[in-house]
């Protein structure tokens, strides 16, 4: 009676499957419910990892609902890597498409923001530019420059007030969210990811930077989507968050 | 061959938790070294790596892998081997250890340490995987005995003999988890003292201690769960004394991974480990 790992694994993943013959208890008899210790360890440890990674979703859903969803999620999307710090990449989409959550359509976007906070937390370190560099450039050179953004910077967009919801459920005394679409910039000035609200024009600008386009092109992209876009404001945000790592005047 | 046992100090160590960072820097006594789970330090940057670097300038560090699946039937995950290599090259830990267990199958990671049958087939596979790991890291590793909730009818080796064979063939050292010995012995109706008597104590480079929970199986037999969520149980401390009387002083790690307490509570456990070491010197 050889129990290979394919059989062991199949029985682990299916709580109603028969326990493989050849596993024994203290008396040499079939192992019975002892096998469930391993089933529980796998399920519980993955549910805990998901809860650690999505504390706001856990709070919004409550313990029982979250546990049930987490159980379904790890059955549908078992981790493919031992790096639990990044477990849950498909959780936002799982929430968006879950038939039971159609009335809580914002959950997926809030989960995406939580995941973006985690990506920011574990991103590579980088050195921010000295803001004086900006003052040293004339307008023509500046417009022809490209801006390199730190790996810890993340951007989320949503038709719901994701930052308001996140703050209300993470920070004691934070105001109730008001219904509106929100775009969020996450920077990591020191080691703590810090989210703040930005505009649609800012998002277009940052997307342009990410594509390696010049400031001039990026400003046009921002103005196109948001008339009267305020570049000064987003520039201050980026500098304060240490988010610009290089200004390349060669374009 | 990497025939030198790692040189962690024969003092208490703790499984490092980020919430204890400031406390440890203020007053670690009697803790002389720290152990970290390798997989928690495989991000690209940020606070975890910065804290680890700072701590490594003050304490010897033991890197303890929980995700390589050394006992897996398939090949070792090359990406994960590379990550371990990157971490160890950067950190230069004093010791590296992993488990006699499997945790991945068909590219699914199960986040648990799963049991193996002790057969000649398993032995060959585990030795091959340890060879591969030690060659990559360029250092001897320690392999830890598991906690067991069931046994395999097909096993032909007792666990201490199996570990001795793995160690003698691969040149690895052993990490003796005394709590795991007590848990497995209780669960499988064996004598934990006979297990220690049969264990190659001269190959042991580190001891682990952790808390367990008490349950029963469907026949009402005691079933201990290796939960790492409470104080080390009294009979495990007694088994530690018995072990140290035979082995001499060793580095002793206190693990507390779930329901992590405040620093003074964990520190009290390390004081108890120090007392166990003091007995050996006395």
Interface residues (C-beta under 8 A of the other chain):
Chain A: X1 X2 X3 X4 X5 X6 X8 X9 X12 X13 X22 X23 X24 X25 X26 X27 X28 X31 X32 X33 X34 X35 X37 X38 X41 X42 X45 X46 X49 X78 X79 X80 X81 X82 X83 X84 X85 X121 X122 X123 X124 X125 X151 X152 X188 X191 X192
Chain B: X39 X40 X42 X43 X44 X45 X46 X47 X48 X50 X66 X67 X68 X72 X73 X77 X79 X80 X83 X102 X103 X104 X105 X106 X107 X108 X109 X110 X111 X112 X114 X115 X117 X149 X150 X151 X152 X153 X154 X187 X188 X189 X217 X218 X219 X221 X223 X225
